[in-house]
Amino acid sequence: MNIEKYLARIGISEVKPPSLDFLTELQNQHLLSIPFEDLDVPDRDKIVLDLERIYQKIIPSKRGGFCYELNGLFHWLLTSLGYKVDMLSARVFNHERKDLGPEFDHMTLLVHLEKDYLVDVGFGDSFRMPLEFPNGELWDVSGYYKIIRVAEDEFDLRRRENYEWKLQYKFSLTPRLFPDFEEMCKYQQTFSDSIFRTRMLCTIATQTGRVTLSNSSLTITDNGTKTKTELKNKDEFYQLLKKYFQILLNTILPTDVSK
């Protein structure tokens, strides 16, 4: 990995010693610069948990990725910069089905400085600064978040919505290795009940909100106000993908997610 090219991709020109301030800058700039996207699922290209391959996709090719790619690569960057970081397994709560995903459903990171901090650049619309562990809470432009301990080694990440602390995901502190996520990475791409097989999505943070493009709509959030526009056709999807994310794809949308 070329650290300077990675930092340039996220708009950082200077390497600094590990600190909370630099970690905050790294996380925020990452979210503002690299989109969460599942455009390779289900039929475009196989996602393999190979860090060099992921690096080539996200840094030189200026694509995005989903959680295993984004947090896996960010873990590599942070450790290369001298941070001590654990990969953690998380189980995402599906608010439509009212259930939790399986173990390794999501990858998140725990960074060890003078204190510990939950860090995540692979969950789409989520907290933008390191969240102090084990009982931190913070507010930023994306919302109000906090960590709640629910068992000896079980913690919730929650976001306040409509006066309720809604569960985002559950996680434990057991350190994991990158290959531990391989089976779930395959599952997310191949099993018919995986959310990643039902749509195409690309989303990125902005200074005042977020831009989210799916194969059916474009949603722009600006200072808490959401504007949603339904797409007319596949061509419009590709035009908006290029306009807002500078991503140019050379194959058509899979028919099973464009209905």
N, C-alpha and C positions, 0 to 999 in steps of 0.2 A: 504494500500500500504506500502511495505517495501522500504523506501527511499534508504537504503544502497544497497539493491539488485538491484534496478533500476539503481543507479549510477554505480554499478559494471558492469551491462550489457552494459553500454556505456563507460566503461573504466575510470571512475572517482573515486578516492579513498577518497577524502576529501570534506566534506560539508563546503561551504564558505558562508559568508553573501551575501545577494543580491547586485550585482554590475554589471556593463556592462561587465567587464572582465570575471566574472564567467558565466554570461548569454551567452557570446560568446563561452566559452568553452563548455557549456552544449549543445548549438545548434549544433556546429560543431561536437562534439563527437557523438551526437545522429545520425546525418546524416551518419557518418562513421561506425556506429555500428548496426543500425536497418534499414532494407530495407523497401522501399515502395513496397508493393506487394498486388495483388488482387487475390491470388491463391484460395481463398474460393468462389469466384464469377465465374460462376453463380450457380454451382451445388454441391460444396463440403460441405460447412457449412454455415449456416445463420450467418451474421454479425449483432449483436445486440448492441445498444449503452448502454452498461452496463459497467461501468469503471472497476469493479472488474474482470469481464469476460475478458475484453480487456487486463488488466494487466496480468492475468494468461497466455493468449495467447502470449503476446509479451515479457514479462520478464522471468518467469520460463521456458516457452516452447520455447523461443528464435525464435519466428516467427517475421514477420513484420506486416504491415497493410496498409490500405489506409487512406485518409486524416482525416476522423472523428475519426478513432482509434488512429492514431499517434499524431495528434494535440490535441485531447481530452485527451489522456494520458499525453502528455507533459504539458498541461495546469494544470492537477492535480499535477504533479511533481513541477512545478514552484510555484504554490500557496502554496504547502506544504513546500517549501523552503523559503517562505516569500515574493515572488514577487506579485505585483498587476498586474493581467492579464485579458484582455477582450477577449472573443471569438467573432470573427467577421464572418459574412457571406460574401462569395465571389462568383463571377460569372466568370467561366473560359471561355476564348475565344478559340473557336475551329478554328484553322487556315485552316483546310480543308473545313469546312462548312461555314466559315466566319460569325459565329454567337456566341453569348454569351449563356452560360447555364443559367438556372433559379436561383432564389435566393436559398441560402443554397447548391448550387452546390459544393462548397468547403468551408472548415473551415480554417481560418487563425487566428493568435493571435497578439494582440497589448499589449506590456509590458510597464508598466509605471515606469520609474526610474527618474533621474533628467530631462531626456528627454524621449520621447516616441519612441518605436522601434517596427517595424513590424518583427515578428518572425514566421518561418514556417518550420516544419520538416515533412510535409505531402504532398509535391507537386512534389516529385520525383526530377528531375534535376532542382535545383533552388539555390537561394542565400544561403550561408553557415554561414553568420554572421548576427547579428541583423542589420536591415536596418533603419536608423534614419527616424523618421516621423516628419513632413509631407512632406519634400522635399529632403530626403536623396538619395544618390547614392553610389554605391560601386562596386568594381571589386574583384572577387576571381577566383579560378581555374575553376569554372563552368560558368563564364560569367560576363557581365557588366550590372548592374541593377539600376533602379531608380524608385522612386514614383513620379507620376504626379497628381496634383489636377485638376480635370476636372469639378467639380461642387461644390456647398456648402458642400455637404456631400457625395462626390463620388470621389474615387481615383483609379488610375491605377497603377498596378505593371507592368513595362515594362523591357524587356531585349533587348540589342542591338545585332542584327544579320544582317550581310551583310549591314552595314551602315544604318540600320533602327531600330528604337525603337519599337519592336513588343510587342503587348499587351499580357500579361500572364493571368491576371485576374483583375476584377474590384471589389472594396469593399467599404463599408460604415463603419461609426464608431459606429453604433448602437450595443450596447452590446447584445450578445445572450446567451441563456442557452443551455446546451448540448441536452436536449430533443427537442429543436427547429429544430435540424437536422435530426430527426428520419424519417420523411416522405421522404426526399431526400435520406437518407441512404437506405431505402427500394426501392426507385425508381432505384437507381444505380444498385441494385441487380436483379430486377425483370422485368423491361421494356426492350423490345427488342432493342430499339434504344440507350440504354445506352452503352457507350464505354466499360464498364467493362464486358459486356456480349459477346464481340466479340473477346477476347483474354485472355491469361494468361500472367502476367508480374511480374517480380521481378527485382528491380534495387537498387543499393547501391552506395554511393559516396566512392571514394578512395582518397588518398592523392594527386594523380596526375590526377584524372579523374573520371571514373565511369564504373561499370559493369552492363549491362542490359541484362536480359534473357527473351525472350518471347517464346511462344510455336512454333515459326518458326525460331528464330535466336538468336545468342549471339553477343552482341556488346560490345567491350572493348575500352574505350576512355582513352588515356594516353598522357598527355601533348598536348592536342589538336588534336592528331591523332586517328582516329576511325578505328577499325578493325571489320568487320562484317562477321560472319560465319553462313551460313544457316544450320539448324539442319536436320539430316537425318531421325529421327523418334522420337517417344514418349520416348523411353528408354533413348535416349541421353539428352532429356530435363531434366529428373529426375536425371541423372548422373551429369549434369552441375549445377542443382539446389543444389545438395549436395556439389559439389566441391567448388562453389563460395559463397554459402549462408549458408551452413551447415543446410539446411532444407531438411527433409526427409518426403515426403508425401506417404501415403499408399493406395491411390486410383488412378485410371487411369485418364488421361486427358479427360474431357468431349468431346464427338465427335464433337459437334457443334463449338468448338474453335480450333480443331486440323486439320481442312481441309486446 
